[in-house]
């Protein structure tokens, strides 16, 4: 496990951007954190690091946004409105938990407990430390 302290939203953006530069297809990033912790800011930075040019916003109501303008296609899921693995599967999102030539970022990943995953999983927990400071913990399951 690796822990980083981000002192601003801009720093969270930069940390995620650097991670994206080093990332390969088949990666799932499971983002865990309270409302306002910085999950979407992390996704914005990650997308920037992949060279994605589209506007990045949380797919709270659409459940998934697909971005294809970067060096690796990227899927961005938001599970906030779903309460269980059954609801996630009924929503037709199972395919995004098995990326092959893509990367999937999943906000509210803790709600996906029980969903089968293939590929490398990196859990990213973002916790409030103060108004602007966040503790970001990376837990890599390996390939």
N, C-alpha and C positions, 0 to 999 in steps of 0.2 A: 504494500500500500504506500502511496506517495501522497503527501499533503502539501498544498501551497496556500499561502495567504494572499488574497487579492485585496488591495486597499481602495479599489474604485471599479466602477463598471467598465471603464476603459482597460484596466488591467485584466479583468476577467475576459474581455474581448481578445486581448493580446495572448493570454495563456491558451485560449481555445484555438486561436489562429495558428499558433506554433504547433499545437497538437495535430491540427488538420494537415499541415505541411508534411508531417511524418506518418500520416495514416494511409492505409491501403484498403482496397475494396474488401467487403466481407465483414466489416466492423460494425458492431452495434454499440452505441453509446447510450446507456441508460441513465438519465438525469433524475436525481432525487433531491427535493428541497421544498421548503414552504413557498407559499405565494410571495412573490417579490424577492426571492432569494437570488435570482440572476440566471435561471435556466435558459430563458429566451436570449438573454445577452450572450450567454455561452454559445448558443446555436448560431447567433449572428457572427460571432468571431470565428467559429469553426467554418461556417460557409465562406467567409472572407478568405480564410486560409486555403480553401479549395479553389478559390477564384470564381465563386458563384457571383453572378451579376444581378440576379433578381432581388427584389425587395424581400427581406426575411421578416416574417411575422408568425406569431404562434397560431397554429391551426386549431384553436379551441373548439370552434363550431364545425369546421370541415373535417377534423380529426387528422388529416394528413396533407402536407404540402410536398410536392416533388420539385426538386431543383436540378436542372440538367446542364447548366451553362458552365460548370466548373470542370476541373480535371477528372473528377469522379462524380457520378450522379449521387445525389443526396436526398434521402427521404426524411422528413421532419414530422413526427407524430406527437400529438398532445392527448394524453389519456385522462385529463382532468374530469371530463364529463362521464367517464365510464368507471364503474365501481368494481368490476370483477373480470376475471379471465373469460368467463362465459360471454359477457357483453362485448369484450374486445374481439373474440372470435366471431360472434354474431354480426359485428360491424364489418367483417371482411378484411381485417387488418393483419391476419396471420402471415400473409406473404412478406410483410415488411420485417418480420422477425427472422427471416432467412435470406439476408442480402448476399448476393453473389458478386456482381460487378458494381455494387453500390455500397454506400454507407447509410445506416439508419440511426437517427438521433431520436430518442423517445423521452419526452417530458412526462413526469409523473410515472416513471418506470416501476415504482413500487406497486402500482396497481396491476402490473402484468404478471404477478406471481402465478406460476403454473403454466404459462405459455411456453411451448417448446421453442428453443432458440438454436440456430446453427450459426457457426462463425465465431469470431472473437468477440467477447463481451467486455466492455469497459464500463464499470459503474462509476458515475461521477456524482458525488454527494456535495451539495452546496449549502452551507449553513451560515446564517447570520451571526456575525461576531459583534457588529456595531452598525450604525446607520449606513456606513459605506464599506466596511470591511467584511469579507467573506472567507471562510475556511473551505477550500475545495480539496476533496479527498478522491483520489483515483484508485479503484480496485480493479485490477486486470485479471480476467479469468484465463488469459492465454489463448492460444489458437485451438 
